Amino acid sequence: MRQEAAFFHGQEPTLVYIAKKLKDALRLEEIFSGAGVDYGVEADEYRGGVVFRSVRVGAFFYVLPEAVSVAHQIMLRHGYQPYVSDGK
């Protein structure tokens, strides 16, 4: 279920997906809500493009660390490629 920022207070949420299209964001919200996954979503900027790089806005999806594995499994089952930090 979609949670407000207060839900994550005192904890470090983990980024699991960056939706670049509204349609993808709305569908993932529906999938997470249907599966009972607590998540947060906020608009933020990312860099995109290959030849013409630009700053774009996307929907960033976050879950608590203990829910990352479940969120990734659900996303993969529905054709989403989870965001995984490169550790930098």
C-alpha positions, 0 to 999 in steps of 0.5 A: 500500500502506498505510504506517506513519508512519515511511514519511513521516518527513522528508517532508510528506504531502498530505491527499487524502481524508477518509472520513466512513464506515467503508465508504468508508475500507475501500473506498478502502484496497482501491482504493489497495492494488490500484493500488499507491499508498503511502498513510497513514491516520489517524483525526482530527476534522473539523467536519460538519453544516449545521444542527447542526454537530458534531465528528466522527471520520473516516479521513484519507488521505495520500500523498507529494506526488509521488503526489497526481496519481496518487491523485486520478486513481484516486479520480476513476475510482472515484467519490471526490471528492479533498480539495483544500486551499483554500489557507488 
